[in-house]
Amino acid sequence: MVVSLESNKRLILIMSVFASRTLSTTPTLRHVAMMLMRTMNHHHHHHPSTTTFTTTTTCASSNTKNTAFAKAKCLSSFSNNRFYSAVGNDGGKGGQQEQQDVVIIGGGPGGYVGAIKAAQLGMKVTCVEKRATLGGTCLNVGCIPSKALLNASHKYEEAKHGMEKHGISVGGDVTIDVSKMMAQKMKSVGGLTKGIEGLFKKNKVNHVVGFGSLVDKNTVEVTKEDGTKETISTKNIVLATGSEPAKLNGVDVDEKTVVTSTGALELEKVPETMVVIGGGVIGLELGSVWSRLGAKVTVVEFAKVIGGNMDNQIRTTFQRALKKQKIDFKMETAVKKAEKMPDGKIELTIEKVSTKEESKMIADVVLVSTGRKPYTENLGLEKLGIKTDKMGRVEVNVKDHTWETNVPGIYAIGDIIAGPMLAHKAEEEAIAVVEHLSGKEGHVNYDAIPSIIYTHPEVAWVGKTEEEVKEAGLEYNVGTFPFAANSRARTNDDSEGMVKFISCKNTDKIFGAHIVGPQAGELLGECVLAMEYGGSTEDIARTCHGHPTLSEAVKEAALATGGKAIHF
Ligand SMILES: Cc1cc2nc3c(=O)[nH]c(=O)nc-3n(C[C@H](O)[C@H](O)[C@H](O)COP(=O)(O)OP(=O)(O)OC[C@H]3O[C@@H](n4cnc5c(N)ncnc54)[C@H](O)[C@@H]3O)c2cc1C
């Protein structure tokens, strides 16, 4: 039995390498290989991937540590590492009196997910959160409230401008009640944060409300709102204290007229004019919200481009779409100073980066969205000698997938460590670090973390941009497909944008997938999955996609990478 499986494995490896290189001419061979792999997977039913073998062996040039790691794990053990096990804990009976296996400081996507997972793995776990509600930045003042306002403002814009041509008249003027919109937003936030409390109870996670700080490597002190203190003894500590908005010299935030994202999520009325300092994800999303609701929005950006690390072709389409929506851009411009004028408006002094030429701008509201920095205030890092980098991020061992700081037994994840400041990245690290603590092998594939901007059109990408692939000297193919040629996008009258794949010229392994268009974030899911499996664009192109769906544009872009799209 073992022998036959092993020989099967080798046969499949050979066949699949061969098959993936000759696919277009011999599809049946590929199907045979796939069938064999499926049969084998049936024996090893713990492992879901049918393409891992194909891909980890076929694109040597693109092999990262992660894929090598995945391959090693894949070949050595099917059941041990990647599979979420939930054995239940002992009920956390002892509460804080009893020594905990792990105390997690911070109840955001990193902290709360880690706490739930730790409990599922049978650990005694306490999560310390200073806010009254769980969910961190993401649920309280980040992802969730911003998406609530993006959804509401999109509906408003649709009602105002998108209905008439379909023969729908909404009757009279479309109006906006900002306080009601905010109430609806808070309803979503409230429901979701309460939901986490419920999950804590269900999984028997001890939840302590208060400010956590490190006493020593086995003791956390919690200061409650009423000033009382409690100490918790623990075997391990995970720091997940997240981030806060970065400050900008010369610009003082009052969260009323000069706001960070937190204030921009709570404006009481639509400003006539708004200046957004920084054209990153948060600035563009919240700028879009208030622009849709009627504000004249100008984005002032220091760099040459908006959207950070985005593929240039996608960026051009995206920025054109935003300009069409009447959002203005002042590129390569620095804000030097913000001053409140007697009439309550804000006067900004701006400077052209190249010429140093100064000028003034006036706005009702200024949004400072120039980035975020790790929040580690009064945590006790210095006292314990925990190392941080130049940007204040806690240094951890990512190479060995332990997320351990230089102090043994103390770990850190999420926005306070290096990497993209994203909720799902924090969650992946949370799962992996507690798996590591319970003696398993946690793993995060940093090469397959999606980025999404929830504007309209949305932008979503994973993996490398064309510029990065070029820079790395890799040989590659590109395939694009416009939503204008996708039947669902056309019938929805929402067809701005495109899907773009970049894959290895020799093996077709996907280097990156980039989408600007309707539902881009949802559409990206299959691309991320393909990359996680080490898949090729042909894997996507040969997968049957429902018709008529936007996802057919993904399939067509994959077809275009290997040759030609059918519908374009
Ligand atoms: C406006 C906005 C929109 C965003 N949209 C998205 C999005 O669409 N998608 C996405 O993936 N990401 C988004 N993000 C980023 C996302 O919110 C963060 O990446 C994510 O919340 C990080 O999770 P975390 O657990 O590391 O930290 P956080 O969510 O910041 O949680 C840390 C928690 O720790 C608590 N804490 C800190 N110090 C202590 C202490 N000493 N004791 C006790 N508690 C403490 C804090 O109160 C906080 O609740 C957005 C952020 C903002 C600001």
The ligand as an SDF file (V2000), in Angstrom:
LIG
                    3D

 53 58  0  0  0  0  0  0  0  0999 V2000
  -10.3230   53.2660    8.6090 C   0  0  0  0  0  0  0  0  0  0  0  0
   -9.6570   51.9230    8.5150 C   0  0  0  0  0  0  0  0  0  0  0  0
  -10.1030   51.0000    7.6100 C   0  0  0  0  0  0  0  0  0  0  0  0
   -9.5130   49.7560    7.5230 C   0  0  0  0  0  0  0  0  0  0  0  0
  -10.0040   48.8670    6.6150 N   0  0  0  0  0  0  0  0  0  0  0  0
   -9.4440   47.6470    6.5210 C   0  0  0  0  0  0  0  0  0  0  0  0
   -9.9670   46.6940    5.6240 C   0  0  0  0  0  0  0  0  0  0  0  0
  -10.9370   46.9590    4.9050 O   0  0  0  0  0  0  0  0  0  0  0  0
   -9.4000   45.4810    5.5820 N   0  0  0  0  0  0  0  0  0  0  0  0
   -8.3170   45.1530    6.3780 C   0  0  0  0  0  0  0  0  0  0  0  0
   -7.8380   44.0340    6.3000 O   0  0  0  0  0  0  0  0  0  0  0  0
   -7.8030   46.0290    7.2350 N   0  0  0  0  0  0  0  0  0  0  0  0
   -8.3460   47.2690    7.3390 C   0  0  0  0  0  0  0  0  0  0  0  0
   -7.8400   48.1490    8.2390 N   0  0  0  0  0  0  0  0  0  0  0  0
   -6.6870   47.7340    9.0610 C   0  0  0  0  0  0  0  0  0  0  0  0
   -7.1220   46.8320   10.2200 C   0  0  0  0  0  0  0  0  0  0  0  0
   -8.0650   47.4960   10.9940 O   0  0  0  0  0  0  0  0  0  0  0  0
   -5.9230   46.4220   11.0440 C   0  0  0  0  0  0  0  0  0  0  0  0
   -4.9260   45.8800   10.2220 O   0  0  0  0  0  0  0  0  0  0  0  0
   -6.2910   45.3830   12.0900 C   0  0  0  0  0  0  0  0  0  0  0  0
   -7.2890   45.8810   12.9430 O   0  0  0  0  0  0  0  0  0  0  0  0
   -5.0630   44.9850   12.8980 C   0  0  0  0  0  0  0  0  0  0  0  0
   -5.4160   44.0540   13.8660 O   0  0  0  0  0  0  0  0  0  0  0  0
   -4.6110   43.9160   15.2310 P   0  0  0  0  0  0  0  0  0  0  0  0
   -5.3050   42.8670   16.0000 O   0  0  0  0  0  0  0  0  0  0  0  0
   -3.1760   43.7820   14.9570 O   0  0  0  0  0  0  0  0  0  0  0  0
   -4.7620   45.3390   15.9480 O   0  0  0  0  0  0  0  0  0  0  0  0
   -6.0270   46.2230   16.3390 P   0  0  0  0  0  0  0  0  0  0  0  0
   -7.2000   45.9040   15.5440 O   0  0  0  0  0  0  0  0  0  0  0  0
   -5.5290   47.6240   16.3370 O   0  0  0  0  0  0  0  0  0  0  0  0
   -6.3580   45.7630   17.8190 O   0  0  0  0  0  0  0  0  0  0  0  0
   -5.5270   46.0360   18.8850 C   0  0  0  0  0  0  0  0  0  0  0  0
   -6.3670   46.1100   20.1340 C   0  0  0  0  0  0  0  0  0  0  0  0
   -5.5090   46.1250   21.2410 O   0  0  0  0  0  0  0  0  0  0  0  0
   -6.0140   47.0050   22.2160 C   0  0  0  0  0  0  0  0  0  0  0  0
   -4.8750   47.3970   23.0490 N   0  0  0  0  0  0  0  0  0  0  0  0
   -3.7810   48.0930   22.6770 C   0  0  0  0  0  0  0  0  0  0  0  0
   -2.9080   48.1900   23.7050 N   0  0  0  0  0  0  0  0  0  0  0  0
   -3.4830   47.5350   24.7410 C   0  0  0  0  0  0  0  0  0  0  0  0
   -3.0730   47.2720   26.0740 C   0  0  0  0  0  0  0  0  0  0  0  0
   -1.8740   47.6600   26.5180 N   0  0  0  0  0  0  0  0  0  0  0  0
   -3.9090   46.5920   26.8700 N   0  0  0  0  0  0  0  0  0  0  0  0
   -5.1170   46.1690   26.4240 C   0  0  0  0  0  0  0  0  0  0  0  0
   -5.5450   46.3790   25.1730 N   0  0  0  0  0  0  0  0  0  0  0  0
   -4.7330   47.0470   24.3370 C   0  0  0  0  0  0  0  0  0  0  0  0
   -6.6050   48.1320   21.4120 C   0  0  0  0  0  0  0  0  0  0  0  0
   -7.6000   48.8050   22.1630 O   0  0  0  0  0  0  0  0  0  0  0  0
   -7.1960   47.3770   20.2300 C   0  0  0  0  0  0  0  0  0  0  0  0
   -8.5280   47.0440   20.4460 O   0  0  0  0  0  0  0  0  0  0  0  0
   -8.4300   49.4100    8.3710 C   0  0  0  0  0  0  0  0  0  0  0  0
   -7.9700   50.3280    9.3040 C   0  0  0  0  0  0  0  0  0  0  0  0
   -8.5710   51.5710    9.3940 C   0  0  0  0  0  0  0  0  0  0  0  0
   -8.0750   52.5360   10.4220 C   0  0  0  0  0  0  0  0  0  0  0  0
  1  2  1  0
  2  3  1  0
  2 52  2  0
  3  4  2  0
  4  5  1  0
  4 50  1  0
  5  6  2  0
  6  7  1  0
  6 13  1  0
  7  8  2  0
  7  9  1  0
  9 10  1  0
 10 11  2  0
 10 12  1  0
 12 13  2  0
 13 14  1  0
 14 15  1  0
 14 50  1  0
 15 16  1  0
 16 17  1  0
 16 18  1  0
 18 19  1  0
 18 20  1  0
 20 21  1  0
 20 22  1  0
 22 23  1  0
 23 24  1  0
 24 25  2  0
 24 26  1  0
 24 27  1  0
 27 28  1  0
 28 29  2  0
 28 30  1  0
 28 31  1  0
 31 32  1  0
 32 33  1  0
 33 34  1  0
 33 48  1  0
 34 35  1  0
 35 36  1  0
 35 46  1  0
 36 37  1  0
 36 45  1  0
 37 38  2  0
 38 39  1  0
 39 40  1  0
 39 45  2  0
 40 41  1  0
 40 42  2  0
 42 43  1  0
 43 44  2  0
 44 45  1  0
 46 47  1  0
 46 48  1  0
 48 49  1  0
 50 51  2  0
 51 52  1  0
 52 53  1  0
M  END
$$$$
